């Protein structure tokens, strides 16, 4: 494929195009629900008389649960299929949305914002769905369209919800605006169940031999896999510390220690589960045709750490950044200006996927990560003396490389190992949230300029890591439940 238009997006009679459209809209709704709070923070801060520290705690809580949620959802998708998992997530998220919208105390706000982090795992589901419906030469663009239009949900929320709240009027206008996103999410979950199918007719839905962790193909990769799980638990541990008296005092120091203990237990349980999944087939030996290199997964994790991780962090703080940096802005104008960062998803992620399909998987990823490094260096220089349109253009240029980089990452994910696409996507997605927690925690200690510089520094390091990515080529072998071996083209 030489041109993204060859997807023939206007051919609504094509079942794979229909599947792409109904799936990106499901992802779009999860992002609307997940980030419905961001453009409303000014209203929420006034309604609950919150401090800046409490607002920052809400931002961190919003991305915390998504770390384990994406791992869990990845396992469920590979086992049960994306159709039923996406439907259940959309319906359940509507109730969590109502809980946040009508919370009466800060503690209730914090609890439901934490639980709504589970909604952010919806992205993983569609990666497997789209990967099932599109061949390797089209999957980059298709995944880019899915991710780009889906991520646009945060921009749609920023552009529409403050205006809707003001149209409703009254002290509770913001509540009804947020709740309306829950209504739409629940109804669409039912619609998606009736319309979606896991695979094209006649295709096999490959499932992992065992659930509970990725199947790796060497002992070296097993230890590497266990090591790569550690940062996810560290991120959650840092979050607990940040919410203790050392940070915003959302809970006590004893609660923090209990939380740390629970994380240690969970890590031990996950390690045992991963060993259970892998020890038997590693002992017997893995056929050469079924082998893959876990290094691929690790590099994609790190790339998503700096791309999606920085996007989540920046989307969460950008409206307040514009309010604090430029005098004379109101919350509605600041939300509209900030929406430019997420707005670029519509073009950037499909472009990143197209570059990956046509220029090369590794080369495109390195180019885009290099571009976002420069972009964040520019954002670190923005001050109140800048002309606002120039600041917005700089923001959108940076976001192009960020989101195109995300598209390039997930153009590769479905090509690593088909039957574990959900879990690989889940782990990469979880690293995106580790990045968000990391960067938002950094923001709680530093000014805006330093925050952007930290992201740029991380991106520069990961640029060099991307040099070691292997270009997917040839075929990968997948074994169906009946024992038959299928060869799937990946390059």
SETORZA-247314 format. One record per residue (C-alpha): residue in one letter; z, x, y. Coordinates in steps of 0.2 Angstrom, whole numbers, plus 5000, padded with zeros to 4 digits. Layout:
<recs>
AZXY ...
</recs>
This chain:
<recs>
X500050005000 X499550075017 X500049935028 X501549825029 X500449675032 X499849685014 X501449595010 X500449445016 X502049375024 X501149215030 X500749165012 X502149045009 X501448994993 X501749164985 X503449144976 X503949324979 X503749294998 X504749134997 X506049234988 X506049365001 X506249235015 X507649135008 X508549285003 X508449375020 X509049215028 X510549205016 X510949385022 X510649335040 X512049195039 X513249315031 X513149435046 X513249285058 X514849235050 X515449415048 X515249455066 X515549295074 X517149365082 X516349515091 X515549425106 X517049305107 X518349445108 X518649415127 X518949225123 X520149275109 X521049405119 X521449275132 X521849135120 X523149245111 X523649365125 X523149515114 X523349695118 X521949815117 X522749895101 X522849725093 X520949695097 X520549865089 X521549815074 X520449665071 X518949765072 X519549885059 X520149735048 X518449665049 X517649805039 X519049855028 X518949735013 X517049755012 X517349925005 X518049864988 X517049694990 X515349784989 X515849874973 X516449714965 X514949614971 X513849744964 X514549734947 X514449544947 X512649544953 X512149654939 X513049554926 X512749374932 X511249384943 X511049364962 X510649184963 X512349114958 X513349264966 X512449234983 X512749044982 X514649064978 X514849194992 X514049085005 X515048935001 X516749025000 X516449115016 X516248955025 X518148915021 X518649085027 X517749055043 X518648895046 X520248985044 X519849115057 X519148985069 X520748875069 X522049015067 X523648985078 X524449155077 X523849335078 X524449355060 X523349215054 X521849295064 X522149465056 X522349385039 X520649285040 X519749425049 X520249545034 X519749415021 X518049385030 X517649565026 X517149505009 X515749415017 X514949585022 X514649615003 X513249485003 X511949625008 X512149704990 X511549544982 X509949534990 X509549714987 X509449674968 X508549514971 X507149594982 X507049744970 X506749624955 X505349534964 X504349674972 X503549834964 X503950014969 X502450024981 X503049874991 X504949884989 X505349985004 X504549865016 X505249715007 X506949785007 X506749835026 X506249655030 X507749585020 X508949705029 X508149695046 X508149515048 X509849495039 X510649625050 X509949535065 X511249405062 X512549505072 X511349505087 X511049315085 X512949285085 X513049395101 X511649305110 X512149125105 X513949105101 X514649135119 X513449015126 X513848885113 X515648905117 X515348875135 X514348725132 X515648645121 X516948695135 X518748685135 X520048805128 X519448785111 X517548805113 X517548975105 X518448895090 X517148765087 X515748895090 X516349005076 X516748865065 X514948805066 X514348965058 X515448915043 X514648745041 X512948815041 X513448955028 X514148825016 X512648705016 X511448855014 X512448914999 X512048754990 X510248764996 X510048944989 X510648894972 X509348764970 X507848874977 X508149054971 X507749134954 X508349304948 X506649364942 X504849314942 X504349204928 X504149314912 X505149464919 X506649534911 X508349544920 X509049704914 X510949714913 X512149864911 X512749894894 X514549884900 X515349814916 X516649904926 X515750054933 X514150144934 X513350224919 X513050404922 X512050524911 X513050684910 X514850744911 X514550834927 X513950674935 X515450584928 X516650704938 X515550694953 X515550504952 X517450504951 X517550624966 X516450504976 X517650364974 X519050454982 X518450435001 X518450244998 X520250244994 X520650365008 X519850255020 X520850105015 X522450215015 X522050265033 X521850085038 X523550045031 X524250185041 X523350125057 X524049945055 X525850015052 X527150055066 X526150215068 X524750115075 X524749925080 X526349875070 X525449735061 X526549765046 X528049875042 X528150055036 X528849995019 X527349875018 X526150025021 X526950125007 X526749974995 X524949965000 X524750154996 X525550124979 X524349984975 X522850094980 X523450224968 X523650104954 X521950034958 X521150204958 X521950244941 X521250074934 X519550104941 X519550284934 X520050214917 X518650084918 X517350214923 X517850324908 X517750174896 X516050134902 X515450314900 X516350404887 X515450334871 X513650354877 X514050524884 X514750584868 X513250524858 X512050594871 X510850514883 X508950504879 X507950614891 X506950464897 X508550364902 X509350504912 X509550504931 X510450614943 X511950544951 X511650664965 X510350544971 X511750404973 X512950524982 X511650574995 X511150394998 X513050355000 X513250485013 X511650435022 X512250255023 X513950315029 X513150375045 X511850245047 X512550075043 X514350145046 X513950185064 X512950025066 X514449925061 X515650025072 X514450015087 X514049835085 X515949795085 X516349895100 X514749885111 X515149725121 X516749795126 X515949965130 X514749875142 X516149775150 X517249935152 X515850045158 X514849935170 X515749835184 X515249655187 X514749605169 X515449445162 X515749425143 X514049325141 X513049465149 X513949605140 X513649515123 X511749495128 X511549675133 X512549735117 X511449625106 X509949745109 X510749875097 X510649745082 X509049665089 X508049825084 X508449785066 X506949665066 X505749805068 X506749965063 X507249925045 X505549875039 X504750025048 X506050135039 X505550055023 X503650075027 X503950255031 X504850285015 X503450195005 X502050295013 X502650455021 X503950505007 X505650455002 X506550625007 X505550665022 X505650495031 X507550495028 X507750665036 X506650625051 X507650465054 X509350545052 X508850685064 X508250555076 X509950455076 X510850615079 X509950645095 X510150455099 X512050465098 X512050625109 X511150525122 X512350375121 X513850495123 X513250535141 X513150355147 X514350325162 X514550185175 X513350275186 X511850245175 X510650105179 X511049965166 X509249945160 X509150135156 X510750125146 X510149975136 X508450065132 X509450215127 X510550105116 X508950025108 X508050185105 X509650255096 X509750095086 X507950105080 X508350275071 X509950205064 X509250055057 X507650135051 X508750255042 X509550115033 X507850045028 X507450215021 X509050225011 X508750055003 X506950095000 X507650214987 X509150124980 X508050004968 X507150164961 X508650254954 X509050144940 X508549964939 X509949884928 X511249964940 X510349924956 X511849804961 X513149934958 X512150074966 X511849964981 X513649914981 X514250094981 X513050144995 X513549985005 X515450025002 X515150195010 X514350115025 X516050025027 X516950185024 X515950255039 X516350105049 X518250115046 X518150305049 X517250285066 X518250145072 X519850235068 X519150385078 X518850265092 X520650205092 X521150385097 X519650445108 X518650385123 X516850315121 X515950475124 X516950575111 X516650425099 X514750445100 X514850635099 X515850615082 X514550505075 X513150635080 X514050775072 X514250685056 X512450645056 X511950825059 X512950875043 X512150735032 X510350785039 X510550945029 X511250855014 X509750745013 X508650905010 X509350894992 X508750724988 X507450714974 X505850624977 X505750474965 X504250494954 X503450434937 X504350304927 X506150254922 X506650184906 X507650024905 X508349944888 X508349754887 X509749664878 X508649644862 X508549834862 X506749854867 X506349994880 X505349954896 X504550084907 X504650044926 X503550134939 X504650214953 X503350324962 
</recs>
